[in-house]
Amino acid sequence: MNPRVTTFSSEEINLLRSQFEKLPEVFPFRRDPKLAAKIASLGMFREVGTVNDEAARFIFDTQTGNPVRRESLKAELIEWNGLWGLRIYSEDTSSLDLRCKGFYELIHPTPSFSGETLHSLYIFPEIIYKIAEAQGIELVIVKSWGKNSIFGGFDPAKGYYQTNFWEIENNDVLKFSDLVRQGRLAFMGTHDLIAHIAAIDPWHWPLLKSNAEKVYQAITSYFKSVAKPSVAALILPYTIGVVLDDLAQPPSYSSKSHLAVLDELLSRLSKNEIPAGLPTILSQFPESFQRIIDLSRVVDAHERPQDIRETVRDFVSEILKSSAYL
């Protein structure tokens, strides 16, 4: 039986949204693999070929050796042998190559290949959740995140994975660290697929879970007596979350530089230099944020602890200088 292209009518989208809204905040795939697969498939389907398509840069044209044009990538929702998923293909070429470790293992080879030629990417979230489960990682749907993207008035021209105040104000690091410390990952879009699930290696997860536990406990303690922290107080936890997100990506697993930057950020958080209840408004997002992230991604940064301390110190100072008291 060949894969069948399907579309979700407005009525079916509304039904899926209704089912989605009845879910708990964190919903494991194993509870209802088909429902979770529909949600994840729709999430990826909406991102393919847009600024949110994080898989696009790893899809190459074998004939030219160049990445395919992101705009040439299209997606179809499909059903095959009782599985819900999607097909990704390029309008420019029918001969593709995937240049990301672990990416090939996440596509189904039978419908994706014609002989030795990869013409399309057939992705089935039900199969991927079982691949992750075999590695000891549980995939989940996170309702609040899906409300902001899949069912949140999706705009293909708007980047959801860039720095934005929605992530900051919702203190997403608390939820993310809580998931990771329990051996869980969200799977609702191309970022989750390519950045976190491709090339999962359980060998690194004990250290990752330990650091996620440290982050979760530190941020819980930081905000324990504050019902509504200011944006200024959320910047440092947000930055910690970005570094932890990197550590949860296979290319950065157990990175000594990321770990060194994370430890320094947690140290400054524990000193309460930016009080969690600080009654301020933030006049501008600190420019030194990117310097922190860039430093964590330098291979030998951990060998220069003084640089890390000074960069984090300057970051904290800039947050305070950018904060106007109410």
N, C-alpha and C positions, 0 to 999 in steps of 0.2 A: 504493500500500500504506500503510495506516494504522500508526502506531507501535503496537508490541505491548508491553503491560505484562508484565513478568516478575518473578519473585521468585527469590532465591537460597535454595535449601534448605540445611540444615545441612551436607549432604555437599558442596554446591557451595561454600559458604563455606570449608569445610575444605580443599577443593582449591585455591581461590584463595589461602588463607593459605599452603598448601604451596608454591605457585608464587611467592608473594611472598617467602617466607623464603629461597628459592634465589637471589634477585636480589642483585646487588652493592649496596653501600651507596647509591650514586647510580646510578639507572637511567634513561637518557633515553627519552622517549616514542618516539622514532624507532626504537629497537631492537625494540619490539613494541607498536605503537600500540593494539592491541585489549586486550592485557593491562593496559597502563597505564591505558587508558580505563575498564576494569572497576574497577580499584583506586580511581581518582579519583572515579568515579561512586558507588561504595559509600561513600567518605569523605564526599562532599557529602550523599548520601542520609541518612546517620546524623545529620548536623548540622541539617538543615532543621527549623525550628520549635522548636529547642532553644536554650539559652543560648549555644551555639557558632555559631549561624547568623548570620554577619556580613553576609549579603546582605539579611536581613529588613528592616532599617531603611531600605532603599532601594526597597522595593516598596510602592506606594501604591494605594489604592482610588480610581479616577477619579471615582466617584459622590460620595464624601464629601470627597475631597482629602486624606484622612488616611492615615498609614501603616497597612497591614493589621496586624491583631493577629499577633504572631509565632506564637502558639499555633494560629492558624488555618491556618498554612502546612503543607502536607503534600507528600510526595514519593513518586514511583513510579519504580522502575527500569524502563527501557524499551529495546527494540531496534527499530531502524528502518533499513531499507535497508543492513543489515550494520553499522550503527553502534550502539555501546553508549552509553547516557546516562541521563538522568533527566528526569522532568517534575516541575516545582514548581507548585503551585496553591494557592489559598486556599479554604477552606470558607465564607468569609464573602462573597466576591464573585467574579464572573467577568469583571470589567473592571479591568485592572491598568495601572499606569504605573510605569516604572523611572526613578528620579531619581538616577542615578549616571552620570557621564560614561563612555562606553564599554561600559556594561552591555548595551544593546540589540544591539551588535555581536557579543556572545558567545552570544546565543540564536538558534536556528534559526527564521526567520520563518514557514516554510511550515506546520508543525504548531502554532506558538504563537499565530497570529492567526486570527481569524474575521472576514474583511473588514478593518476598521481597528481591531478590538477585540483587545487582548492578553488572552487568557483563561488562558494557562499559559506557563511558561518551559520550553522544551525545550532542554536543554544537552547537547552532545556533545563530550566532551574531545578526541576525535580531530580534530575541526574546530578546536577552540580551540588545540591544539598547532600546527596548521598556520598559524593566524592569528599566533601568537607567533613562529613560525619565519620568517614573511615579514617580521617586524620585526627579525630578527636575534637573537631571544631563544630559547634552548632550554629547554623544559619537561622536568622530571625528577620521578621518584619518589625520595624519600629514605627508606630502609628503617627507620632508627632512629626517625624521626619517625612513620612509619606504625605501628610497633610500639606507640608510646605512645598513639595515637589510634584509627586504623581497626581495628587488630587487637590492641588492648591492653585489652580489657574495657571498651569504650566505655560511659560513663555520661552520658546526655543531660542530667543535672542538674549536671554538673561542667564548669566553664569551663576549656578547655585553652589559651586564648589570653590568660589573665590571668597576672600574675606568679606563677611557681611554682618550687619548688626543683628540679623535674626539669630544667627548662630551664637553670637556673643550674649545677647539678652536672654536667650533660653539656656545659657550655661550648659551647652551640649557636652562639654568635657565630662561632666558628672555622669551623664548617661553612657557616653562612649567608654569611659574607664570602667563603669559598672559592668558593661557587656564583656569587655575584654578580660577582666579579672575572673569572669565566670567561663571563659573559653568560648565566647560567642562573638559573631560578626553579623552585622546587618547585610542583607542582600536585596537591594531594591533598584540598583542602577549600574551604569557602566563603571563608575568609580569603584564600587564594591567588587565588581567582577574582576577588573584588571589590576587594581591597586592592592587589594587585600586577599582575594581568593586564589587567583592564579599563582601557582608555585607555593602554596601553603606548605610550611615545614614544621611539623609538631616538635622537632628537636628544640626550636627556639622559644616555644610557647611558655615553658615554665618561668623563664626570666621575664618574658613579656607580661605574663599574668601577675608576677610579683611587682613589677613596676606599675602596672595598672592599679593594683591594690594600693600602692603608696600614693598614687595620684588621687584615687577615690577618697581615701581616708583624709588626706591633706586638705582637699577642697571641701569635703563635708565639714571638717573641723573649722575651716576658715569662715564658712557661711552659717555655722550652727545657730548663731543668735541674731541673724539678719534675715528678715522676711523678704525684703526687696532691695538687693544690693544695687548700687549705682553702676552705670556702664564703666566708669573708671576702675571700679573694683573688680570688674569682670574681665578686664583686658589680660591680666597676668594669668588667670586660670585658662582663658581662651588660648593663649600662647602655649601653655603647658599641654593643652589638648592637641594642638597642631603637631608638636614634637612627638607626643605619644602616638598620634595617627601615623606619622612617619615610621615609628618603631614597629607598628603593626603591619607594615608593608614589607613583603619578602626582601626587596633589595636593601632595606635598612635594618633588617632583623639584627638585634644584638649590637648595633652600631655603637662603638665606644664614644664617638663624638656626640651622638644624640643623647646617650645616657649621661654624659658629663654636663651637657646643657640642661637636660631635664633636672638633674640633681641640684644645679645652681638655681634654677627657677623655683624649685620647691623650697630650697633654703630661704630665698628671699620672701617667698609667700609666708613661710612660718614666722618670719620676723615682724609681720603685720605692718610693714612700712607703708602700705596702702590699705588703710582700715576698710574692712568689708562694708561697714556702714557709712563710709565717707559720703557726706551730703553734697555731692558735686554734680555738675554736668561736664561732659567731655567736649572740649572745643574742637579737637581734631584727633584723628587716629594717629598714634605714634609712628613716625617714619622709621624709627629704629626697630620696629617689629620685624621687618624683613631682614635686617641684619642678624637678628637672633636666629631666624629660620635658616638663613644662608650659612651661618657659622655652624649650626648643627649638622649641616650636610657636607662640611669639609672633612675629608677622610681623617686628617691628623689633628683636628682641632682639640681633641682631648689631651694632646701633648702640650697644649698652651693654656693651662688653667687660668693664668692671669688674664689672658684675652677674654676668656669666657666670663670671668668675674666682672671685668670692666664693662663689657658689652651689656651684660644683664643689669649692672648698676646704672648705666646710662639709660637703659630702657625704663627702669623704675622711675628715675628722675624725670624722664620725658613725660611719663604718664601723669605724674604729680603736677608738672608745669602746665600740662594741657587741661588740667581740671580746674574749673571755676566753681568756687563755693556758692551754694544756694543761699 
